[in-house]
Amino acid sequence: MYSDNVYVVFTASRDHWWCRFLHQFYRHCYLIKAEPEHWIVYGKTSEGLDLMTLPEFSAAEGNVVVVKAEVRDNQRGLFMLNTCVGHIKQAIGIRNPFILTPYQLYKHLARD
């Protein structure tokens, strides 16, 4: 994932019991990367990992927020939560251990 075209997508559409503790508009996140003629989608769900390609991506699919992300050198830290946020942080090279929720990740990416 060493392209300039990497984006983090935030959604409110996760319906799990723990969502009540999260920000109402930032409950799940996943990563998309633009490649010639398709998009690569990567994300962690409670059922496992999602990895797929799409012929096109439309941010108009419901309530989503898309933030362009800068991919940094990816050196594995000592600790990574097995959550959507943990996987995105690992993929784009964020090493801040205090970013635990999708909203915290959004705030971090929005100020960069």
All heavy atoms as an XYZ file, in Angstrom:
930
protein
N       0.826     -1.181      0.000
C       0.000      0.000      0.000
C       0.873      1.249      0.000
O       0.885      2.004      0.955
C      -0.931     -0.006      1.193
C      -1.902     -1.128      1.197
S      -3.232     -0.757      2.304
C      -4.340     -2.022      1.853
N       1.611      1.455     -1.036
C       2.513      2.588     -1.105
C       2.084      3.562     -2.175
O       2.874      4.102     -2.896
C       3.942      2.088     -1.341
C       4.435      1.283     -0.180
C       4.405     -0.098     -0.222
C       4.869      1.902      0.977
C       4.828     -0.845      0.855
C       5.299      1.165      2.047
C       5.275     -0.207      1.987
O       5.691     -0.940      3.060
N       0.811      3.790     -2.262
C       0.254      4.716     -3.237
C      -0.230      5.965     -2.525
O      -0.471      5.965     -1.330
C      -0.912      4.033     -3.958
O      -1.619      4.964     -4.719
N      -0.364      7.045     -3.288
C      -0.938      8.264     -2.724
C      -2.450      8.161     -2.592
O      -3.069      9.011     -1.986
C      -0.607      9.460     -3.625
C       0.862      9.805     -3.585
O       1.531      9.455     -2.595
O       1.340     10.423     -4.537
N      -3.025      7.146     -3.149
C      -4.482      7.020     -3.203
C      -5.000      6.018     -2.172
O      -5.629      5.034     -2.513
C      -4.913      6.601     -4.606
C      -4.460      7.592     -5.652
O      -4.502      8.793     -5.416
N      -4.020      7.107     -6.776
N      -4.731      6.272     -0.902
C      -5.215      5.427      0.185
C      -6.164      6.259      1.035
O      -5.843      7.380      1.415
C      -4.048      4.885      1.046
C      -4.557      4.076      2.209
C      -3.115      4.056      0.189
N      -7.324      5.696      1.331
C      -8.352      6.413      2.075
C      -8.891      5.535      3.202
O      -8.997      4.324      3.052
C      -9.516      6.798      1.158
C      -9.076      7.614     -0.024
C      -8.695      7.004     -1.219
C      -9.037      9.004      0.045
C      -8.277      7.757     -2.306
C      -8.620      9.763     -1.031
C      -8.237      9.128     -2.209
O      -7.819      9.871     -3.276
N      -9.251      6.169      4.309
C      -9.924      5.486      5.402
C     -11.382      5.910      5.361
O     -11.693      7.104      5.296
C      -9.293      5.822      6.768
C     -10.025      5.104      7.891
C      -7.816      5.466      6.778
N     -12.265      4.939      5.376
C     -13.709      5.182      5.318
C     -14.299      4.884      6.688
O     -14.060      3.820      7.260
C     -14.382      4.293      4.248
C     -15.872      4.561      4.188
C     -13.727      4.500      2.888
N     -15.058      5.829      7.216
C     -15.703      5.689      8.517
C     -17.211      5.577      8.311
O     -17.786      6.335      7.535
C     -15.395      6.907      9.399
C     -13.939      7.052      9.705
C     -13.121      7.825      8.893
C     -13.379      6.419     10.796
C     -11.771      7.957      9.171
C     -12.030      6.543     11.083
C     -11.231      7.309     10.262
N     -17.832      4.643      9.025
C     -19.279      4.443      8.898
C     -19.925      4.374     10.281
O     -19.253      4.145     11.281
C     -19.614      3.137      8.142
O     -19.246      2.021      8.949
C     -18.893      3.070      6.809
N     -21.222      4.503     10.289
C     -22.003      4.368     11.517
C     -22.834      3.098     11.493
O     -23.669      2.885     12.348
C     -22.924      5.573     11.680
N     -22.580      2.227     10.559
C     -23.511      1.136     10.286
C     -23.209     -0.174     10.991
O     -23.729     -1.193     10.596
C     -23.547      0.887      8.776
O     -22.276      0.470      8.330
N     -22.405     -0.186     12.019
C     -22.124     -1.429     12.724
C     -23.129     -1.586     13.861
O     -23.235     -0.748     14.737
C     -20.702     -1.442     13.264
C     -19.645     -1.276     12.195
C     -19.736     -2.281     11.085
N     -19.381     -3.591     11.569
C     -19.436     -4.681     10.833
N     -19.840     -4.630      9.607
N     -19.095     -5.835     11.338
N     -23.820     -2.706     13.881
C     -24.883     -2.919     14.863
C     -24.490     -3.993     15.878
O     -25.070     -5.078     15.909
C     -26.179     -3.304     14.155
C     -26.705     -2.186     13.300
O     -26.572     -1.026     13.713
O     -27.239     -2.471     12.217
N     -23.519     -3.705     16.692
C     -23.096     -4.623     17.742
C     -23.353     -3.969     19.090
O     -23.496     -2.764     19.195
C     -21.610     -4.965     17.596
C     -21.306     -5.663     16.312
N     -21.719     -6.943     16.038
C     -20.650     -5.245     15.200
C     -21.325     -7.293     14.834
N     -20.674     -6.276     14.301
N     -23.368     -4.768     20.138
C     -23.701     -4.253     21.455
C     -22.733     -3.163     21.910
O     -23.112     -2.243     22.613
C     -23.778     -5.386     22.475
C     -22.463     -6.060     22.730
C     -21.966     -7.167     22.091
C     -21.468     -5.673     23.680
N     -20.727     -7.482     22.576
C     -20.395     -6.586     23.565
C     -21.371     -4.647     24.613
C     -19.258     -6.499     24.341
C     -20.235     -4.565     25.394
C     -19.193     -5.488     25.248
N     -21.466     -3.252     21.523
C     -20.492     -2.258     21.985
C     -20.592     -0.928     21.259
O     -19.992      0.041     21.685
C     -19.068     -2.805     21.903
C     -18.625     -3.152     20.520
C     -18.134     -2.302     19.575
C     -18.652     -4.436     19.908
N     -17.841     -2.975     18.417
C     -18.156     -4.300     18.599
C     -19.046     -5.700     20.336
C     -18.037     -5.367     17.717
C     -18.921     -6.762     19.448
C     -18.432     -6.580     18.171
N     -21.369     -0.868     20.194
C     -21.495      0.384     19.442
C     -22.119      1.503     20.270
O     -21.878      2.674     19.998
C     -22.309      0.163     18.169
S     -21.389     -0.729     16.906
N     -22.878      1.163     21.264
C     -23.489      2.210     22.096
C     -22.448      3.034     22.845
O     -22.728      4.134     23.297
C     -24.501      1.606     23.064
C     -23.876      0.776     24.131
C     -24.893      0.176     25.054
N     -24.598     -1.260     25.103
C     -25.373     -2.156     25.605
N     -26.530     -1.811     26.101
N     -25.026     -3.407     25.623
N     -21.221      2.511     22.960
C     -20.146      3.235     23.639
C     -19.317      4.080     22.678
O     -18.426      4.804     23.115
C     -19.226      2.251     24.364
C     -19.950      1.417     25.379
C     -20.132      0.061     25.165
C     -20.470      1.990     26.527
C     -20.806     -0.714     26.094
C     -21.148      1.226     27.457
C     -21.318     -0.128     27.239
N     -19.596      3.975     21.396
C     -18.821      4.681     20.388
C     -19.575      5.898     19.877
O     -20.789      5.998     20.034
C     -18.503      3.750     19.218
C     -17.699      2.501     19.561
C     -17.587      1.602     18.337
C     -16.336      2.870     20.097
N     -18.855      6.794     19.228
C     -19.464      7.974     18.596
C     -20.505      7.496     17.586
O     -20.266      6.555     16.836
C     -18.373      8.784     17.906
C     -18.825     10.128     17.430
N     -19.593     10.279     16.299
C     -18.609     11.362     17.928
C     -19.829     11.565     16.121
N     -19.248     12.244     17.096
N     -21.649      8.146     17.549
C     -22.758      7.648     16.726
C     -22.483      7.650     15.223
O     -23.100      6.891     14.486
C     -24.035      8.415     17.016
C     -24.020      9.851     16.585
C     -25.333     10.552     16.882
O     -26.238      9.961     17.456
N     -25.444     11.790     16.477
N     -21.568      8.477     14.737
C     -21.276      8.530     13.307
C     -19.966      7.839     12.937
O     -19.660      7.682     11.768
C     -21.235      9.976     12.817
C     -22.529     10.697     13.024
C     -22.589     11.802     13.849
C     -23.690     10.258     12.406
C     -23.781     12.473     14.052
C     -24.895     10.922     12.603
C     -24.940     12.033     13.426
N     -19.164      7.447     13.927
C     -17.850      6.837     13.683
C     -17.756      5.542     14.486
O     -17.145      5.496     15.543
C     -16.727      7.796     14.084
C     -16.765      9.098     13.342
C     -17.488     10.179     13.834
C     -16.095      9.255     12.141
C     -17.540     11.380     13.153
C     -16.139     10.449     11.450
C     -16.857     11.502     11.959
O     -16.910     12.682     11.273
N     -18.360      4.480     13.967
C     -18.388      3.213     14.696
C     -17.589      2.109     14.022
O     -17.319      1.085     14.639
C     -19.833      2.761     14.880
C     -20.588      3.667     15.813
C     -21.971      3.175     16.068
N     -22.588      3.981     17.116
C     -23.863      3.926     17.408
N     -24.655      3.123     16.741
N     -24.345      4.686     18.360
N     -17.245      2.296     12.783
C     -16.477      1.284     12.059
C     -15.623      1.990     11.016
O     -15.985      3.075     10.538
C     -17.423      0.283     11.378
C     -16.725     -0.786     10.617
N     -15.909     -1.710     11.221
C     -16.712     -1.080      9.292
C     -15.428     -2.528     10.294
N     -15.896     -2.161      9.124
N     -14.489      1.390     10.679
C     -13.642      1.968      9.636
C     -13.028      0.858      8.802
O     -12.878     -0.274      9.262
C     -12.567      2.868     10.238
S     -11.491      2.077     11.436
N     -12.714      1.202      7.573
C     -12.009      0.283      6.692
C     -11.169      1.097      5.725
O     -11.284      2.323      5.646
C     -12.953     -0.672      5.969
C     -14.030     -0.033      5.129
C     -13.844      0.193      3.776
C     -15.254      0.321      5.683
C     -14.841      0.770      2.996
C     -16.257      0.880      4.916
C     -16.039      1.101      3.577
O     -17.020      1.677      2.806
N     -10.304      0.417      5.006
C      -9.333      1.066      4.143
C      -9.662      0.760      2.690
O     -10.029     -0.369      2.358
C      -7.945      0.507      4.481
C      -6.723      1.220      3.953
C      -6.577      2.575      4.625
C      -5.489      0.383      4.225
N      -9.532      1.768      1.841
C      -9.662      1.547      0.402
C      -8.445      2.141     -0.291
O      -7.866      3.114      0.179
C     -10.967      2.136     -0.185
C     -11.044      3.642      0.059
C     -12.187      1.438      0.364
C     -12.201      4.309     -0.664
N      -8.060      1.510     -1.372
C      -6.905      1.977     -2.136
C      -7.264      1.956     -3.610
O      -7.768      0.965     -4.125
C      -5.710      1.069     -1.886
C      -4.482      1.499     -2.651
C      -3.322      0.582     -2.364
C      -2.134      1.088     -3.148
N      -1.325      0.046     -3.678
N      -7.016      3.072     -4.268
C      -7.299      3.173     -5.697
C      -6.164      2.533     -6.486
O      -4.998      2.835     -6.262
C      -7.447      4.636     -6.094
N      -6.524      1.656     -7.366
C      -5.609      1.034     -8.309
C      -6.190      1.257     -9.703
O      -7.368      1.561     -9.835
C      -5.476     -0.464     -8.025
C      -4.727     -0.792     -6.756
C      -3.247     -0.466     -6.859
O      -2.689     -0.511     -7.971
O      -2.650     -0.157     -5.815
N      -5.390      1.108    -10.738
C      -5.948      1.275    -12.083
C      -7.121      0.318    -12.326
O      -6.999     -0.882    -12.129
C      -4.772      0.933    -12.997
C      -3.565      1.200    -12.169
C      -3.947      0.860    -10.757
N      -8.268      0.881    -12.629
C      -9.481      0.166    -13.007
C     -10.205     -0.559    -11.876
O     -11.167     -1.270    -12.129
C      -9.196     -0.805    -14.144
C      -8.651     -0.107    -15.379
C      -8.430     -1.067    -16.526
O      -9.038     -2.151    -16.540
O      -7.643     -0.708    -17.407
N      -9.757     -0.431    -10.611
C     -10.506     -1.026     -9.503
C     -10.054     -0.418     -8.174
O      -9.083      0.320     -8.112
C     -10.376     -2.554     -9.481
C      -8.990     -3.045     -9.217
N      -8.072     -3.233    -10.208
C      -8.372     -3.379     -8.062
C      -6.944     -3.665     -9.692
N      -7.095     -3.755     -8.385
N     -10.803     -0.738     -7.129
C     -10.497     -0.311     -5.770
C     -10.251     -1.564     -4.927
O     -10.977     -2.547     -5.031
C     -11.667      0.453     -5.163
C     -11.917      1.773     -5.797
C     -12.618      2.016     -6.942
C     -11.469      3.041     -5.336
N     -12.645      3.357     -7.206
C     -11.940      4.011     -6.230
C     -10.726      3.457     -4.238
C     -11.690      5.365     -6.067
C     -10.473      4.800     -4.075
C     -10.956      5.741     -4.977
N      -9.247     -1.510     -4.065
C      -9.000     -2.582     -3.107
C      -9.611     -2.143     -1.782
O      -9.366     -1.040     -1.311
C      -7.503     -2.856     -2.936
C      -6.905     -3.312     -4.266
C      -7.259     -3.895     -1.843
C      -5.400     -3.432     -4.248
N     -10.415     -3.011     -1.177
C     -11.079     -2.719      0.095
C     -10.553     -3.701      1.135
O     -10.545     -4.915      0.909
C     -12.613     -2.860     -0.029
C     -13.282     -2.568      1.295
C     -13.142     -1.964     -1.121
N     -10.106     -3.175      2.278
C      -9.577     -4.003      3.357
C     -10.173     -3.531      4.671
O     -10.187     -2.340      4.960
C      -8.049     -3.884      3.418
C      -7.447     -4.509      4.652
C      -7.330     -5.891      4.756
C      -7.025     -3.735      5.718
C      -6.789     -6.473      5.886
C      -6.479     -4.297      6.856
C      -6.365     -5.673      6.928
O      -5.838     -6.252      8.054
N     -10.655     -4.471      5.472
C     -11.203     -4.100      6.763
C     -11.357     -5.288      7.680
O     -11.448     -6.429      7.249
N     -11.389     -5.030      8.963
C     -11.600     -6.032      9.993
C     -13.039     -5.949     10.459
O     -13.542     -4.868     10.748
C     -10.650     -5.765     11.168
C     -10.940     -6.547     12.424
C     -10.611     -7.999     12.249
C     -10.749     -8.752     13.567
N     -11.861     -9.647     13.605
N     -13.712     -7.080     10.495
C     -15.077     -7.151     11.018
C     -15.105     -8.162     12.160
O     -14.131     -8.878     12.390
C     -16.086     -7.589      9.932
O     -15.800     -8.937      9.553
C     -16.010     -6.685      8.719
N     -16.220     -8.255     12.843
C     -16.329     -9.234     13.921
C     -16.335    -10.660     13.370
O     -16.036    -11.603     14.085
C     -17.578     -8.968     14.754
O     -18.720     -9.036     13.939
N     -16.641    -10.817     12.090
C     -16.652    -12.134     11.467
C     -15.282    -12.539     10.914
O     -15.053    -13.681     10.575
C     -17.669    -12.187     10.315
C     -19.100    -12.073     10.772
C     -19.548    -10.625     10.979
O     -19.023     -9.733     10.272
O     -20.399    -10.396     11.849
N     -14.364    -11.594     10.750
C     -13.043    -11.879     10.195
C     -12.526    -10.683      9.429
O     -12.836     -9.538      9.743
N     -11.746    -10.954      8.399
C     -11.188     -9.892      7.563
C     -11.952     -9.807      6.254
O     -12.330    -10.830      5.683
C      -9.718    -10.163      7.250
C      -8.754    -10.079      8.415
C      -7.371    -10.495      7.961
C      -8.715     -8.678      8.974
N     -12.160     -8.599      5.778
C     -12.734     -8.365      4.455
C     -11.615     -7.872      3.549
O     -10.933     -6.898      3.873
C     -13.833     -7.293      4.496
C     -15.129     -7.804      5.066
O     -15.318     -9.028      5.102
O     -15.953     -6.974      5.478
N     -11.448     -8.534      2.433
C     -10.485     -8.117      1.425
C     -11.125     -8.390      0.076
O     -11.441     -9.538     -0.241
C      -9.167     -8.878      1.563
C      -8.068     -8.515      0.590
C      -7.680     -7.046      0.736
C      -6.859     -9.407      0.785
N     -11.366     -7.323     -0.682
C     -12.063     -7.480     -1.958
C     -11.665     -6.376     -2.915
O     -11.040     -5.397     -2.511
C     -13.572     -7.471     -1.746
C     -14.114     -6.145     -1.226
S     -15.826     -6.190     -0.749
C     -15.668     -6.606      0.969
N     -12.010     -6.545     -4.157
C     -11.828     -5.484     -5.139
C     -13.200     -5.079     -5.652
O     -14.114     -5.901     -5.742
C     -10.950     -5.934     -6.328
O     -11.565     -7.036     -6.966
C      -9.561     -6.297     -5.865
N     -13.326     -3.810     -5.970
C     -14.570     -3.275     -6.517
C     -14.244     -2.525     -7.798
O     -13.207     -1.866     -7.890
C     -15.216     -2.303     -5.525
C     -15.640     -2.844     -4.168
C     -16.114     -1.706     -3.268
C     -16.725     -3.873     -4.334
N     -15.140     -2.586     -8.789
C     -14.883     -1.842    -10.013
C     -14.962     -0.334     -9.816
O     -14.322      0.428    -10.531
C     -15.973     -2.324    -10.969
C     -17.039     -2.892    -10.095
C     -16.362     -3.369     -8.850
N     -15.742      0.103     -8.834
C     -15.842      1.529     -8.516
C     -16.233      1.674     -7.057
O     -16.773      0.763     -6.449
C     -16.837      2.240     -9.409
C     -18.257      1.708     -9.288
C     -19.208      2.410    -10.238
O     -18.926      2.441    -11.440
O     -20.218      2.905     -9.741
N     -15.950      2.838     -6.497
C     -16.322      3.125     -5.118
C     -17.134      4.396     -5.095
O     -16.748      5.393     -5.705
C     -15.087      3.295     -4.231
C     -15.436      3.669     -2.820
C     -15.893      2.716     -1.936
C     -15.331      4.980     -2.390
C     -16.230      3.051     -0.640
C     -15.669      5.331     -1.098
C     -16.118      4.365     -0.223
N     -18.256      4.365     -4.392
C     -19.089      5.546     -4.276
C     -19.255      5.893     -2.803
O     -19.786      5.100     -2.033
C     -20.458      5.304     -4.910
O     -21.303      6.392     -4.657
N     -18.805      7.065     -2.405
C     -18.950      7.513     -1.022
C     -20.383      7.916     -0.716
O     -20.705      8.244      0.407
C     -18.011      8.682     -0.745
N     -21.251      7.881     -1.696
C     -22.646      8.258     -1.492
C     -23.480      7.098     -0.965
O     -24.680      7.198     -0.873
C     -23.234      8.765     -2.808
N     -22.850      6.001     -0.611
C     -23.553      4.820     -0.109
C     -23.888      4.980      1.372
O     -23.279      4.354      2.221
C     -22.698      3.575     -0.323
C     -22.374      3.322     -1.767
C     -21.336      2.226     -1.916
O     -20.765      1.775     -0.904
O     -21.101      1.829     -3.052
N     -24.817      5.799      1.700
C     -25.192      5.979      3.096
C     -24.334      7.006      3.792
O     -23.718      7.860      3.177
N     -24.274      6.902      5.096
C     -23.533      7.869      5.911
C     -22.096      7.416      6.086
O     -21.767      6.697      7.027
C     -24.206      8.020      7.277
C     -25.586      8.586      7.164
O     -25.834      9.414      6.303
N     -26.487      8.154      8.020
N     -21.226      7.837      5.186
C     -19.806      7.518      5.298
C     -18.994      8.806      5.250
O     -19.407      9.795      4.659
C     -19.316      6.552      4.196
C     -20.065      5.234      4.248
C     -19.411      7.165      2.834
N     -17.851      8.770      5.909
C     -16.883      9.862      5.868
C     -15.597      9.263      5.328
O     -15.131      8.231      5.813
C     -16.651     10.454      7.271
C     -15.561     11.517      7.236
C     -17.939     11.023      7.828
N     -15.013      9.890      4.318
C     -13.791      9.392      3.697
C     -12.669     10.398      3.945
O     -12.831     11.580      3.687
C     -13.989      9.189      2.177
C     -12.720      8.666      1.538
C     -15.162      8.263      1.903
N     -11.540      9.901      4.456
C     -10.390     10.746      4.758
C      -9.176     10.162      4.047
O      -8.889      8.967      4.176
C     -10.122     10.809      6.277
C      -8.896     11.644      6.577
C     -11.331     11.341      7.012
N      -8.464     11.006      3.309
C      -7.239     10.564      2.660
C      -6.174     10.347      3.722
O      -6.023     11.160      4.633
C      -6.775     11.586      1.633
C      -5.613     11.107      0.801
C      -5.327     12.048     -0.341
C      -4.241     11.463     -1.217
N      -3.992     12.290     -2.383
N      -5.447      9.238      3.610
C      -4.436      8.903      4.604
C      -3.060      8.833      3.971
O      -2.917      8.410      2.828
C      -4.769      7.567      5.259
N      -2.076      9.247      4.728
C      -0.689      9.135      4.296
C      -0.113      7.849      4.870
O      -0.183      7.605      6.071
C       0.108     10.326      4.821
C       1.575     10.258      4.506
C       2.343     11.411      5.135
O       1.736     12.449      5.399
O       3.542     11.234      5.366
N       0.440      7.005      4.006
C       1.033      5.756      4.462
C       2.457      6.037      4.913
O       3.260      6.577      4.171
C       1.011      4.693      3.337
C       1.672      3.409      3.811
C      -0.408      4.429      2.888
N       2.730      5.676      6.155
C       4.062      5.867      6.728
C       4.789      4.529      6.758
O       4.185      3.489      6.530
C       3.935      6.422      8.145
C       3.223      7.763      8.172
C       3.073      8.253      9.608
N       2.457      9.555      9.634
C       1.195      9.783      9.959
N       0.411      8.789     10.295
N       0.705     11.003      9.959
N       6.075      4.563      7.086
C       6.810      3.315      7.247
C       6.091      2.453      8.263
O       5.736      2.911      9.350
C       8.242      3.581      7.721
C       9.108      4.165      6.620
O       8.768      3.969      5.440
O      10.115      4.806      6.947
N       5.904      1.205      7.923
C       5.101      0.317      8.742
C       6.011     -0.622      9.533
O       6.406     -1.657      9.039
C       4.143     -0.468      7.853
C       3.171     -1.282      8.648
O       3.176     -1.254      9.868
N       2.342     -2.016      7.952
N       6.335     -0.233     10.749
C       7.095     -1.098     11.630
C       6.162     -1.556     12.736
O       5.534     -0.744     13.403
C       8.289     -0.362     12.209
C       9.287      0.051     11.154
C      10.482      0.759     11.752
O      10.581      0.923     12.958
N      11.391      1.164     10.900
N       6.069     -2.831     12.891
C       5.140     -3.400     13.862
C       5.503     -2.951     15.271
O       6.637     -3.048     15.686
C       5.168     -4.912     13.786
C       4.176     -5.567     14.708
C       4.075     -7.004     14.381
N       3.409     -7.133     13.095
C       2.216     -7.654     12.944
N       1.567     -8.116     13.970
N       1.667     -7.737     11.760
N       4.504     -2.467     15.978
C       4.685     -2.091     17.370
C       4.540     -3.312     18.267
O       4.292     -4.426     17.819
N       4.660     -3.108     19.544
C       4.539     -4.214     20.480
C       3.106     -4.693     20.636
O       2.863     -5.844     20.952
C       5.064     -3.781     21.858
C       6.554     -3.526     21.956
C       6.903     -2.982     23.334
C       7.311     -4.814     21.702
N       2.152     -3.803     20.400
C       0.765     -4.121     20.731
C      -0.163     -3.616     19.641
O      -0.046     -2.476     19.209
C       0.421     -3.449     22.068
C      -0.963     -3.719     22.543
C      -1.329     -4.965     22.991
C      -1.904     -2.713     22.540
C      -2.615     -5.218     23.436
C      -3.196     -2.939     22.978
C      -3.544     -4.194     23.432
N      -1.055     -4.485     19.168
C      -2.060     -4.077     18.203
C      -3.385     -4.741     18.583
O      -3.438     -5.970     18.718
C      -1.680     -4.507     16.785
C      -2.725     -4.104     15.761
S      -2.453     -4.823     14.130
C      -3.424     -6.314     14.239
N      -4.416     -3.963     18.769
C      -5.726     -4.531     19.028
C      -6.263     -5.169     17.749
O      -6.056     -4.646     16.654
C      -6.694     -3.454     19.497
C      -6.476     -2.901     20.890
C      -7.472     -1.790     21.169
C      -6.607     -3.998     21.926
N      -6.944     -6.280     17.891
C      -7.534     -6.970     16.752
C      -8.919     -6.373     16.469
O      -9.939     -7.039     16.574
C      -7.622     -8.475     17.036
C      -7.985     -9.254     15.806
O      -7.819     -8.796     14.683
N      -8.502    -10.454     16.013
N      -8.916     -5.074     16.131
C     -10.143     -4.342     15.825
C      -9.973     -3.671     14.474
O      -8.879     -3.658     13.906
C     -10.416     -3.254     16.884
O      -9.346     -2.294     16.835
C     -10.532     -3.840     18.282
N     -11.033     -3.072     13.987
C     -10.933     -2.342     12.722
C      -9.898     -1.227     12.826
O      -9.091     -1.019     11.915
C     -12.295     -1.808     12.281
S     -13.098     -0.660     13.412
N      -9.861     -0.528     13.947
C      -8.909      0.565     14.142
C      -7.483      0.027     14.209
O      -6.568      0.574     13.592
C      -9.247      1.376     15.413
C      -8.180      2.411     15.706
C     -10.606      2.041     15.263
N      -7.263     -1.060     14.927
C      -5.937     -1.648     15.031
C      -5.390     -2.069     13.679
O      -4.219     -1.846     13.366
N      -6.229     -2.660     12.853
C      -5.794     -3.091     11.521
C      -5.483     -1.903     10.618
O      -4.506     -1.929      9.868
C      -6.856     -3.990     10.890
C      -6.807     -5.391     11.412
N      -6.186     -6.409     10.742
C      -7.288     -5.927     12.559
C      -6.288     -7.525     11.440
N      -6.961     -7.257     12.549
N      -6.292     -0.863     10.678
C      -6.040      0.318      9.842
C      -4.760      1.010     10.288
O      -3.933      1.403      9.455
C      -7.239      1.293      9.889
C      -8.506      0.631      9.356
C      -6.927      2.580      9.134
C      -8.396      0.034      7.985
N      -4.578      1.157     11.603
C      -3.351      1.777     12.108
C      -2.126      1.000     11.638
O      -1.123      1.591     11.228
C      -3.380      1.842     13.641
C      -4.284      2.897     14.191
C      -4.447      2.858     15.692
C      -3.275      2.394     16.484
N      -3.507      2.401     17.934
N      -2.184     -0.318     11.699
C      -1.059     -1.143     11.262
C      -0.804     -0.979      9.767
O       0.336     -0.879      9.333
C      -1.344     -2.613     11.585
C      -0.181     -3.529     11.331
C       0.942     -3.323     12.328
O       0.700     -3.003     13.482
N       2.160     -3.497     11.897
N      -1.858     -0.926      8.981
C      -1.720     -0.836      7.519
C      -1.125      0.496      7.069
O      -0.369      0.529      6.096
C      -3.072     -1.060      6.849
N      -1.466      1.585      7.762
C      -0.967      2.887      7.304
C       0.176      3.424      8.164
O       0.681      4.505      7.910
C      -2.098      3.932      7.183
C      -2.770      4.222      8.519
C      -3.108      3.489      6.146
C      -3.837      5.302      8.444
N       0.594      2.669      9.192
C       1.779      3.026      9.951
C       1.579      4.008     11.074
O       2.489      4.762     11.400
N       0.439      4.011     11.714
C       0.211      4.870     12.890
C       0.592      4.068     14.125
O       0.069      2.980     14.358
C      -1.257      5.334     12.972
C      -1.582      6.227     11.785
C      -1.518      6.059     14.293
C      -3.022      6.651     11.716
N       1.472      4.618     14.950
C       1.968      3.886     16.113
C       1.458      4.442     17.435
O       1.916      4.047     18.489
C       3.480      3.886     16.093
C       3.995      3.158     14.860
C       5.415      2.846     14.947
N       5.641      2.005     16.119
C       6.790      1.464     16.403
N       7.802      1.662     15.628
N       6.942      0.737     17.485
N       0.518      5.348     17.415
C      -0.016      5.938     18.638
C      -0.884      4.901     19.364
O      -1.943      4.526     18.865
C      -0.836      7.179     18.298
C      -1.329      7.911     19.511
O      -1.508      7.326     20.580
N      -1.565      9.197     19.366
N      -0.479      4.436     20.557
C      -1.248      3.396     21.248
C      -2.548      3.905     21.876
O      -3.365      3.102     22.327
C      -0.280      2.913     22.338
C       0.570      4.107     22.618
C       0.721      4.816     21.293
N      -2.745      5.208     21.921
C      -3.936      5.760     22.553
C      -5.082      5.985     21.575
O      -6.139      6.455     21.968
C      -3.585      7.057     23.287
C      -2.567      6.830     24.360
C      -1.259      7.271     24.204
C      -2.902      6.147     25.511
C      -0.319      7.044     25.184
C      -1.966      5.915     26.499
C      -0.668      6.357     26.336
N      -4.895      5.670     20.318
C      -5.984      5.717     19.338
C      -6.647      4.354     19.350
O      -6.097      3.370     18.865
C      -5.467      6.079     17.933
C      -4.822      7.459     17.943
C      -6.602      6.011     16.925
C      -4.149      7.832     16.640
N      -7.840      4.286     19.932
C      -8.518      3.011     20.129
C      -9.858      2.925     19.411
O     -10.329      1.823     19.134
C      -8.736      2.765     21.623
C      -7.462      2.741     22.477
C      -7.825      2.673     23.949
C      -6.582      1.590     22.062
N     -10.496      4.054     19.141
C     -11.831      4.043     18.543
C     -11.794      4.653     17.142
O     -10.873      5.413     16.818
C     -12.823      4.848     19.403
O     -12.476      6.235     19.348
C     -12.849      4.356     20.841
N     -12.790      4.345     16.317
C     -12.833      4.977     14.998
C     -12.865      6.503     15.062
O     -12.237      7.167     14.236
C     -14.116      4.416     14.379
C     -14.295      3.096     15.036
C     -13.822      3.304     16.448
N     -13.548      7.071     16.035
C     -13.603      8.527     16.142
C     -12.228      9.110     16.478
O     -11.837     10.137     15.932
C     -14.637      8.959     17.180
C     -14.814     10.456     17.243
C     -15.342     11.160     16.157
C     -14.455     11.175     18.369
C     -15.496     12.537     16.204
C     -14.613     12.551     18.431
C     -15.132     13.223     17.337
O     -15.273     14.585     17.385
N     -11.482      8.468     17.359
C     -10.138      8.931     17.677
C      -9.234      8.847     16.443
O      -8.429      9.736     16.195
C      -9.542      8.108     18.812
C     -10.187      8.372     20.148
C      -9.725      7.394     21.208
O      -9.386      6.245     20.926
N      -9.726      7.853     22.457
N      -9.383      7.788     15.659
C      -8.612      7.665     14.420
C      -8.998      8.757     13.437
O      -8.136      9.371     12.808
C      -8.829      6.282     13.800
C      -8.082      6.006     12.508
C      -6.577      6.132     12.681
C      -8.467      4.632     11.962
N     -10.280      9.032     13.320
C     -10.735     10.117     12.438
C     -10.119     11.448     12.849
O      -9.603     12.191     12.020
C     -12.261     10.197     12.445
C     -12.759     11.477     11.811
C     -12.744     11.627     10.438
C     -13.208     12.531     12.607
C     -13.157     12.812      9.856
C     -13.636     13.710     12.022
C     -13.607     13.846     10.656
O     -14.022     15.018     10.067
N     -10.175     11.777     14.147
C      -9.615     13.037     14.628
C      -8.120     13.115     14.343
O      -7.607     14.163     13.954
C      -9.878     13.215     16.132
C     -11.354     13.333     16.488
C     -11.978     14.564     15.929
C     -11.692     15.732     16.811
N     -12.340     16.973     16.401
N      -7.418     12.019     14.515
C      -5.980     11.978     14.225
C      -5.699     12.226     12.749
O      -4.819     13.016     12.392
C      -5.400     10.630     14.660
C      -3.955     10.474     14.367
N      -2.984     11.011     15.154
C      -3.316      9.843     13.344
C      -1.796     10.718     14.650
N      -1.973     10.008     13.546
N      -6.437     11.559     11.873
C      -6.227     11.728     10.427
C      -6.668     13.097      9.939
O      -6.066     13.661      9.032
C      -6.963     10.641      9.661
C      -6.426      9.221      9.830
C      -7.365      8.227      9.170
C      -5.026      9.100      9.305
N      -7.718     13.647     10.526
C      -8.249     14.941     10.079
C      -7.290     16.078     10.426
O      -7.273     17.094      9.715
C      -9.613     15.199     10.712
N      -6.479     15.939     11.450
C      -5.571     17.038     11.802
C      -4.229     16.929     11.100
O      -3.461     17.856     11.094
C      -5.372     17.118     13.303
C      -4.579     16.007     13.881
C      -4.461     16.178     15.372
N      -4.239     14.856     15.900
C      -3.236     14.542     16.675
N      -2.401     15.451     17.079
N      -3.076     13.319     17.098
N      -3.916     15.767     10.530
C      -2.644     15.616      9.792
C      -2.664     16.329      8.480
O      -3.597     16.596      7.862
C      -2.327     14.132      9.574
C      -1.762     13.494     10.828
O      -1.467     14.227     11.783
O      -1.623     12.268     10.833
